[in-house]
């Protein structure tokens, strides 16, 4: 009987891991369905982000689909930048093995809205999105995109 009781914590751990895996699978499936309506998307544990034309939509992933969704147009953005540990980072000079506690893409709006920060888990993905969105934003500012 003592051996059976020793295995009980391992069984509980296995059940907990199985539940966590199922929960994450449900989030990814809800994201997959949500992402079908966008041209470009990203998913991580902090946020989902979708781009369709000049509009960006982002929210927090859940098993039922993204919640707290916000949508805004790149045409409304005054500036955008990558923040690493609350400090602006130039995307052209990112160190190879940069470790960061907090990574976010910040969109600054003219007054009433102030700014929006979309969190990322990895610096490399945030840099890629920042470069892409800066190019798109520049095109919208110049009026070269129809």
Residue pairs with C-beta under 8 A, 6 or more apart in sequence:
23 63
26 63
27 61
27 62
27 63
28 43
30 61
30 62
30 63
30 64
30 65
30 66
31 41
31 43
31 48
31 61
31 65
31 66
33 65
34 48
34 50
34 65
34 66
35 41
35 43
35 48
35 50
37 50
37 52
38 50
38 51
38 52
38 57
39 51
39 52
39 53
40 50
40 51
40 132
41 48
41 49
41 50
41 51
42 48
42 49
42 120
42 125
42 129
43 61
44 120
44 121
44 122
44 125
45 61
45 121
46 60
46 119
46 120
46 121
47 58
47 59
47 60
47 61
47 118
47 119
47 120
48 58
48 59
48 60
48 61
48 66
49 56
49 57
49 58
49 118
49 129
50 56
50 57
50 58
51 57
51 133
51 136
54 73
54 74
54 75
54 136
54 140
54 145
55 71
55 72
55 73
55 74
56 71
56 72
56 73
56 74
56 107
56 133
57 69
57 70
57 71
58 66
58 69
58 70
58 116
58 118
59 66
59 67
59 68
59 69
59 70
60 66
60 67
60 68
70 116
72 107
72 109
72 113
72 116
74 133
74 136
74 137
74 140
75 140
76 109
76 110
76 113
77 107
77 108
77 109
77 137
78 108
78 109
78 110
79 107
79 108
80 105
80 106
80 107
80 108
80 130
80 133
80 134
80 137
81 88
81 89
81 105
81 106
81 108
81 130
82 88
82 89
82 91
82 103
82 104
82 105
82 106
82 126
82 127
82 130
83 89
83 102
83 103
83 104
83 105
83 106
83 117
84 98
84 100
84 102
84 103
84 123
84 126
85 100
85 101
85 102
86 102
91 127
91 130
91 131
91 134
94 123
94 127
98 123
100 123
102 119
103 119
103 120
103 121
103 122
103 123
103 126
104 117
104 118
104 119
104 120
104 126
105 117
105 118
105 120
105 126
105 129
105 130
105 133
106 115
106 116
106 117
106 118
107 115
107 116
107 117
107 118
108 114
108 115
109 115
109 116
120 126
120 129
136 145
139 145
